[in-house]
Amino acid sequence: MKETIDCRGMRCPLPIIACAKKIIEMQDGASFILLADDPAAAVDLQAWSRMTGHHCAPQGDGAWMIEKRIKD
């Protein structure tokens, strides 16, 4: 079972801040689930992942799988 960060009820940028804080603690290749119900979170998470080089994938119902990419 993947760790889940529940950001439901939070407005952006709070889900992105929570995601960024969590990813710092993780080993390369590790992943977690982020729950966010703010409509802006979908756009913001995708932009954040492009800027940081990490991966995010929608899992449905406001859930996102966030994976820390291995840095070269």
Residue pairs with C-beta under 8 A, 6 or more apart in sequence:
2 31
2 32
2 33
2 65
3 32
3 33
4 32
4 33
4 34
4 35
5 18
5 19
5 22
5 32
5 33
5 34
5 35
6 35
7 14
7 15
7 18
7 19
7 34
7 35
7 36
7 38
7 41
8 35
8 36
8 37
8 62
9 37
10 18
10 36
10 38
11 38
11 40
12 38
12 40
12 41
12 44
13 44
15 34
15 36
15 38
15 41
15 44
15 45
16 41
16 44
16 45
16 48
18 34
19 34
19 45
19 48
19 66
20 48
20 52
22 32
22 66
23 52
23 54
23 66
23 68
26 32
26 68
27 68
28 68
28 69
28 70
28 71
29 67
29 68
29 69
29 70
30 67
30 68
31 65
31 66
31 67
31 68
32 65
32 66
33 59
33 63
33 64
33 65
33 66
34 45
34 56
34 63
34 64
34 66
35 62
35 63
35 64
36 45
36 62
36 64
37 62
41 62
41 64
42 58
45 56
45 64
45 66
46 56
48 54
48 56
49 55
49 56
49 66
53 69
53 71
54 66
54 67
54 68
54 69
55 65
55 66
55 67
55 69
56 64
56 65
56 66
56 67
57 64
57 65
57 67
58 64
59 65
